[in-house]
Amino acid sequence: MPPFDLGRVITEWGLDPVPLVLTVWAAGLYLVGVRALHRRGDAWPLGRTVMFVGVGMGLFYVATSSGLAAYDTTLLSVHMVQHMVLSMLVPLALALGAPVTLALRTLPPGPRRWLLAVLHSRVAQVLSFPPLTLLLYVISPWALYFSGWYAASLDSAYVHEMMHVHLVAVGALFFWPLVGVDPLPGRVGYPFRMMLAVLTLPFHAFLGVTIMGQETLLGGAHYTALRERAGYSWLPDALDDQHLAGGILWASGDLIGLVLFGVLFVQWVRSSMREAEREDRRLDRLEAREQSSQR
């Protein structure tokens, strides 16, 4: 592997089958749904399409097929960038794309009933229960880095790909009921959503600081062996790279957490404005009825 720099993120592309198939199918089905709506004269917000296809699936493919993927088993710091994209940015964008709402508006009656049955199932209610999704979101990276799971992902391509899928899935379970506009169970009021968003900030900071303070290498056998191979003399000290990875987790977690906080705040304001408009219309109707009865 040549030395890593930002240019390698753009030039070192691969064609891994799993991310390619997932990206093509997810983005393709979404665009088919949007086209079906437009054909029958219904509107679909362009911003949702951009968030799901461009940002969500686009970032998923970049994280799993670009130079980030080429170097994610070579440098822990590069893997950590990939981790944050997959666990936070991708699920956040996919949730804002409202794919479930799009599916409910475009599917035939039979599949639509199946989807509604899934949404109202006990499993969906449990998996969207906010305290549980927060717990899964918090525990998942600790289990990844402080068990044998991360080392296994460095030695097995299958485990490595499943780790990517897991990061997106756990992130989706957390973000979808929080910021998504789809009709999902587990929805709570905006004050509680804001509190959940705030709770993610110290979690990322604590995990990042813990990794920065570690003197034991994560995936130590793999990274030590890598530095003994010909052509890898450019690699930085493994502990220094691990400390950098912890700093990336800390800083990016706080930054994306603030973005999440901002998204929720905007949604809360818009929801309050819509509620105020509905209340104004209700009061106007009551006033009109009173005037009509007085006549």
C-alpha positions as CSV (number, residue, x, y, z in Angstrom):
1,M,0.0,0.0,0.0
2,P,1.3,3.5,-0.9
3,P,1.4,6.1,1.9
4,F,-2.0,7.4,2.9
5,D,-3.1,11.0,2.2
6,L,-6.4,12.7,1.5
7,G,-5.9,12.2,-2.3
8,R,-6.0,8.4,-1.8
9,V,-9.6,8.7,-0.6
10,I,-10.5,9.8,-4.2
11,T,-8.1,7.6,-6.2
12,E,-8.2,4.3,-4.4
13,W,-11.6,2.9,-5.3
14,G,-12.7,-0.7,-5.2
15,L,-15.8,-2.7,-6.4
16,D,-16.7,-4.7,-3.4
17,P,-19.9,-6.6,-4.2
18,V,-21.8,-6.1,-0.9
19,P,-21.7,-2.2,-0.7
20,L,-22.2,-2.0,-4.5
21,V,-25.3,-4.2,-4.5
22,L,-26.8,-2.5,-1.4
23,T,-26.2,1.0,-2.8
24,V,-27.6,0.2,-6.3
25,W,-30.7,-1.6,-4.9
26,A,-31.5,0.9,-2.2
27,A,-31.0,4.0,-4.3
28,G,-32.7,2.4,-7.3
29,L,-35.8,1.4,-5.5
30,Y,-36.1,4.8,-3.9
31,L,-35.8,6.5,-7.3
32,V,-38.4,4.1,-8.8
33,G,-40.8,5.1,-6.0
34,V,-40.2,8.8,-6.6
35,R,-40.8,8.4,-10.4
36,A,-44.0,6.5,-9.7
37,L,-45.3,9.4,-7.6
38,H,-44.4,11.9,-10.3
39,R,-46.1,9.9,-12.9
40,R,-49.4,10.0,-11.1
41,G,-49.0,13.7,-10.5
42,D,-48.0,13.6,-6.8
43,A,-45.2,15.7,-5.4
44,W,-42.2,14.4,-3.4
45,P,-39.8,16.8,-1.7
46,L,-36.5,17.0,-3.6
47,G,-34.7,17.4,-0.3
48,R,-35.7,14.0,0.8
49,T,-34.4,12.4,-2.4
50,V,-31.1,14.3,-2.0
51,M,-30.8,13.1,1.6
52,F,-31.5,9.5,0.9
53,V,-29.9,8.9,-2.4
54,G,-27.2,11.6,-2.6
55,V,-26.1,11.9,1.0
56,G,-27.2,8.7,2.7
57,M,-26.4,6.0,0.1
58,G,-23.7,8.2,-1.5
59,L,-21.8,8.4,1.8
60,F,-22.4,4.7,2.4
61,Y,-20.7,3.8,-0.9
62,V,-17.9,6.3,-0.3
63,A,-17.2,4.9,3.1
64,T,-17.2,1.3,2.0
65,S,-15.6,1.5,-1.5
66,S,-13.3,4.6,-1.7
67,G,-9.8,5.1,-0.2
68,L,-11.4,5.0,3.3
69,A,-12.2,1.3,2.6
70,A,-8.9,0.6,1.0
71,Y,-7.0,1.8,4.2
72,D,-9.6,1.0,6.9
73,T,-7.6,-2.2,7.9
74,T,-4.2,-0.4,7.6
75,L,-4.8,2.7,9.8
76,L,-7.1,2.7,12.8
77,S,-7.5,6.5,12.3
78,V,-8.9,5.9,8.8
79,H,-11.2,3.2,10.1
80,M,-12.5,5.6,12.7
81,V,-13.5,8.1,10.1
82,Q,-15.3,5.4,8.3
83,H,-17.0,4.3,11.5
84,M,-18.4,7.7,12.2
85,V,-19.7,8.1,8.7
86,L,-21.5,4.8,8.8
87,S,-22.8,5.0,12.3
88,M,-23.9,8.6,12.3
89,L,-24.0,10.5,9.0
90,V,-25.4,7.7,6.9
91,P,-28.3,6.8,9.3
92,L,-29.1,10.4,9.9
93,A,-29.4,11.1,6.1
94,L,-31.4,7.9,5.4
95,A,-33.9,8.8,8.2
96,L,-34.4,12.3,6.7
97,G,-35.1,10.7,3.3
98,A,-38.4,9.1,4.7
99,P,-38.2,5.9,2.6
100,V,-41.0,4.2,4.6
101,T,-43.4,7.0,3.8
102,L,-42.4,6.8,0.1
103,A,-43.0,3.0,0.2
104,L,-46.5,3.4,1.8
105,R,-47.4,5.9,-0.9
106,T,-46.2,3.8,-3.9
107,L,-46.5,0.1,-3.0
108,P,-49.5,-2.0,-4.2
109,P,-52.2,-2.8,-1.7
110,G,-50.8,-6.2,-0.7
111,P,-47.2,-5.2,0.1
112,R,-48.5,-2.0,1.7
113,R,-50.5,-4.1,4.2
114,W,-47.5,-6.2,4.9
115,L,-45.4,-3.2,5.6
116,L,-48.1,-1.7,7.9
117,A,-48.2,-5.0,9.7
118,V,-44.5,-4.9,10.3
119,L,-44.7,-1.3,11.5
120,H,-47.4,-2.2,14.0
121,S,-45.7,-5.4,15.1
122,R,-44.4,-6.0,18.6
123,V,-40.9,-6.4,17.2
124,A,-41.0,-2.9,15.6
125,Q,-42.3,-1.4,18.9
126,V,-39.5,-3.0,20.9
127,L,-36.7,-2.1,18.4
128,S,-37.9,1.5,18.2
129,F,-38.2,2.0,22.0
130,P,-36.0,5.1,22.6
131,P,-34.2,3.9,25.8
132,L,-33.4,0.6,24.2
133,T,-32.1,2.2,20.9
134,L,-29.9,4.6,22.9
135,L,-28.6,1.6,25.0
136,L,-27.7,-0.3,21.8
137,Y,-26.2,2.7,20.2
138,V,-24.0,3.3,23.3
139,I,-23.0,-0.3,23.9
140,S,-22.2,-1.2,20.3
141,P,-18.9,0.6,19.9
142,W,-17.7,-0.5,23.3
143,A,-18.4,-4.1,22.4
144,L,-16.7,-3.6,19.0
145,Y,-13.4,-2.2,20.3
146,F,-13.1,-3.9,23.7
147,S,-13.9,-7.4,22.7
148,G,-12.5,-9.8,20.0
149,W,-15.0,-8.4,17.5
150,Y,-12.7,-5.7,16.0
151,A,-9.7,-8.0,15.8
152,A,-11.9,-10.6,14.0
153,S,-13.1,-7.9,11.5
154,L,-9.4,-7.3,10.6
155,D,-8.8,-11.0,9.8
156,S,-12.1,-11.9,8.1
157,A,-13.6,-10.1,5.1
158,Y,-17.0,-11.4,5.9
159,V,-16.9,-10.2,9.5
160,H,-15.5,-6.9,8.2
161,E,-18.5,-6.4,5.8
162,M,-21.0,-7.4,8.5
163,M,-19.5,-4.8,10.8
164,H,-20.2,-2.1,8.3
165,V,-23.8,-3.3,8.0
166,H,-24.1,-3.5,11.8
167,L,-22.9,0.1,12.2
168,V,-25.5,1.4,9.8
169,A,-28.3,-0.8,11.3
170,V,-27.7,0.3,14.9
171,G,-27.4,3.9,13.8
172,A,-30.7,3.6,11.9
173,L,-32.5,2.2,15.0
174,F,-31.3,5.2,17.0
175,F,-31.8,8.0,14.5
176,W,-35.0,6.9,12.7
177,P,-37.5,7.5,15.6
178,L,-35.4,10.5,16.6
179,V,-35.3,12.6,13.4
180,G,-37.1,10.6,10.8
181,V,-40.4,11.7,9.4
182,D,-41.7,8.2,8.7
183,P,-44.7,6.8,10.7
184,L,-42.8,4.6,13.1
185,P,-43.6,3.4,16.6
186,G,-41.6,4.6,19.4
187,R,-42.0,8.3,18.7
188,V,-41.6,10.6,21.7
189,G,-42.0,14.3,22.2
190,Y,-39.4,16.7,21.0
191,P,-38.1,17.6,24.5
192,F,-37.3,13.9,25.1
193,R,-35.7,13.7,21.6
194,M,-33.5,16.7,22.4
195,M,-32.4,15.0,25.7
196,L,-31.5,11.8,23.8
197,A,-29.4,13.9,21.3
198,V,-27.6,15.6,24.2
199,L,-26.8,12.2,25.8
200,T,-24.8,11.2,22.7
201,L,-22.3,14.0,23.3
202,P,-20.6,12.7,26.5
203,F,-20.8,9.1,25.2
204,H,-18.6,9.8,22.2
205,A,-16.3,12.0,24.2
206,F,-15.8,9.4,26.9
207,L,-15.2,6.6,24.4
208,G,-12.8,8.8,22.4
209,V,-10.8,9.7,25.5
210,T,-10.7,6.1,26.6
211,I,-9.2,5.0,23.3
212,M,-6.8,7.9,23.4
213,G,-5.6,6.8,26.8
214,Q,-5.2,3.1,25.9
215,E,-1.7,1.8,25.9
216,T,-2.8,-1.6,24.6
217,L,-3.3,-1.7,20.9
218,L,-6.8,-2.4,19.5
219,G,-6.2,-5.2,17.0
220,G,-2.6,-5.2,18.1
221,A,-1.6,-8.5,16.4
222,H,-2.8,-7.3,13.0
223,Y,-1.3,-3.8,13.2
224,T,2.0,-5.1,14.6
225,A,2.4,-7.7,11.9
226,L,1.5,-5.1,9.3
227,R,4.4,-2.9,10.3
228,E,6.8,-5.8,9.8
229,R,5.8,-6.3,6.2
230,A,7.7,-4.8,3.3
231,G,6.2,-1.7,1.8
232,Y,4.7,-0.5,5.1
233,S,7.6,1.4,6.5
234,W,5.6,4.7,6.1
235,L,3.1,3.7,8.7
236,P,3.1,5.9,11.8
237,D,3.6,4.4,15.3
238,A,0.6,2.2,16.0
239,L,-0.1,3.8,19.4
240,D,0.1,7.3,17.9
241,D,-2.4,6.3,15.2
242,Q,-4.7,4.8,17.9
243,H,-4.6,8.0,19.9
244,L,-5.4,10.0,16.7
245,A,-8.3,7.6,16.1
246,G,-9.7,8.3,19.6
247,G,-9.4,12.1,19.0
248,I,-11.3,11.7,15.7
249,L,-14.1,9.8,17.5
250,W,-14.3,12.4,20.2
251,A,-14.3,15.5,17.9
252,S,-16.5,14.1,15.1
253,G,-18.9,12.7,17.6
254,D,-19.4,16.0,19.2
255,L,-19.6,17.8,15.9
256,I,-22.2,15.4,14.4
257,G,-24.1,15.5,17.7
258,L,-24.4,19.2,17.4
259,V,-25.7,18.8,13.8
260,L,-28.3,16.3,15.1
261,F,-29.2,18.8,17.8
262,G,-29.7,21.5,15.2
263,V,-31.8,19.2,13.0
264,L,-34.1,18.4,15.9
265,F,-34.4,22.0,16.8
266,V,-35.5,23.0,13.3
267,Q,-38.0,20.1,13.2
268,W,-39.4,21.1,16.6
269,V,-39.8,24.7,15.5
270,R,-41.6,23.6,12.3
271,S,-43.8,21.2,14.2
272,S,-44.8,24.0,16.6
273,M,-45.6,26.3,13.7
274,R,-47.8,23.7,12.0
275,E,-49.5,23.0,15.3
276,A,-50.1,26.8,15.8
277,E,-51.6,27.0,12.3
278,R,-53.9,24.0,13.0
279,E,-55.0,25.7,16.2
280,D,-55.7,29.0,14.4
281,R,-57.8,27.2,11.9
282,R,-59.7,25.4,14.6
283,L,-60.4,28.6,16.5
284,D,-61.5,30.3,13.2
285,R,-64.0,27.5,12.6
286,L,-65.3,27.8,16.2
287,E,-65.7,31.6,15.8
288,A,-67.5,31.1,12.5
289,R,-69.9,28.6,14.0
290,E,-70.6,31.0,16.9
291,Q,-71.3,33.9,14.6
292,S,-73.5,31.6,12.4
293,S,-75.5,30.4,15.5
294,Q,-76.0,34.0,16.7
295,R,-77.6,34.9,13.4
